[in-house]
Amino acid sequence: MRWLAWLDRLIGWIIAVAQWLALPLILMLFLQWPARDLVHAYSTQANDIGQIFFALFVAVSISAATRASTHLAADTLAQFYRPRTRAWIKRIGGGLTILPWALLVLVAGRTFVVPSVLQLENFPETYNPGYFLIKCALWIMGITVFAQALVDIFRPLPSDDI
């Protein structure tokens, strides 16, 4: 299962890189007010760049929360289950819900992601470049969620010797 370890490391690397998007996001959100009130220019550019960072950050954060087991989960009862039982529930849930949902996101998103990328779509109100990156974030989310579900489904089961 070398592909599983490789995929797991790849997702970890993507999350490790994406977490740093929070810093430029905060910076762009902070700079838009002084740019508007003091400089009287560039606030819309700062806002547009901040939107790009936010979209990319959120796209990866879903998989990050899944990996850290910090997402919303109905585990009030499941926390008392054996680790092997919880792993089976995670596998079945991933296969029946998460994989089909991620595929739906990728297939349904094709109708507006592909044209946006092909024309390198600009922001509709400001005509600043880069709006297509926000739409690409949808596919990044779908791909990382799909890949994380594969890792969770095919990960070896834990033993119950705890």
N, C-alpha and C positions, 0 to 999 in steps of 0.2 A: 504494500500500500504506500509506495513512495509518492505517488501522485497526491495522496491525501496529506502527507506531511508537507509536501511542496505547496499545495493549495492553502493549507493552514498557515504556513509561514508567509505566503504572499498576502493573504488577508491581514495578518498581523502587521506586515510592513505597510500596507495601504493605510491601515488605521493609525499606525505610528506617525506616518507622514501627515495624514489629514488632521490629526489633533492639533498640529501647529497652525492650522488655518484660523484657529480661534484668535490668535494674536493680531494678524493683519485685519481680521474682521472687526475686532474691537477698535483698532486704530482707525479704520475707515469710518466707522460709526462715530467715533469721537471727532474726527477731523471735519465731518460735514458741517457741524455747527459753527466752529470758528471760521471755516471757509466761507460760509454764507454770511455770517454776521460781521466778521472783521475784514476779510479779504474781498468779499462780495463776488466771489467766483469759485469755481471748482467744487461746489457742494454737491451738484448732481453727479459729477464724475466719482466723487468719494462714495456717494450713495450707491451708484451702479456697481462699483468695484466691491463694495461691502455686500451687495446682494449676491454677487458671484461667489465670494468666499463663504457666505452663509449657506447657499445652495449646496456647494461641494461638501462643506462641513456636516450638514444635516444628512446628506446622502450616505455618508459613511458611518454616521453616528448610530444608525439602527443596527448595523452589524456589530459595532463596538459594544453596544448595550447587550446584544445577544451573547457575545463572547464573554462578557463580564457577568452575565446573569443578573443584570440590574434593570432590565426592561420590565414593564408591567407583566405580571404573571399571576395566574390563579393558583398559587402554591400553598394556600392555607392548609389544605389537607396533604398535598403532595410532599411537603417538607418532612412528613413523617414516613414516607415511603422509603423502601430500600433504594440505594443508589442505582442498582440494576433496573428496578422498576421505573424509576424516574428517567433513566436513559432510554428505555423502550418507549415511554410516553413521548419523549422528545423526538425520537426517531419517527414514530408514527405521525405525530403532529407535524413534523417537518415535511414528511413525504405527502401527507394529505392536504396540508394547508399552505405552508410557506413556499414550497417549490412551485405549485400551480399559480399562486399569487404572484411570485416573482416573474414567472413566464408571462403571465397576463400583462404585467407592467411593461415588460420588454416588447411584447408583440403589439399591444395597444399603443404604446408610446412611439412606435416606429412612424406612425402617420404624421407626427409633428416634430419628432427629434431629427429624423433624416433630412427633411427639407430645410430645417433651421440650420443644421450643420453645413449642408451643401451651399447655402447662400450666405453663410457666416452672418446670421441675423443680428441686427443691432437692437438696442433697447428701443421700444416703440415710442416713448415720450421724448427721449433725449437724443436719439440716434447715435448714442455712444456705442462702440463696438463691444462684443462679448456676450450679448444676450443668449446666443446659442449655447454657451457654457452652462447656463442655468437649466436649459432643456437637456443637455448632456448629463446633468446631475441625476436626472430621473433614471437614465440607463445605468449610471454608476451605482445608484442605490439598488436597482434590480439585479445587477450582476453580483454585487457584494453580498446581498441577501441570499441569492441563489447559491453562491459559492459557500457561504457559511452554513446554509442548510445541508449541502452535500457533506461538508466536514462533520456536522453534527450527526447526520444519518449514518455515515460509514465509520465513524470513530469507534474503536474497540470498546466493548461494554466493560464497565467497571465490575470488579468482584464485590460480592456482598460480605466479604470477610472483615467488615469494619465494626 
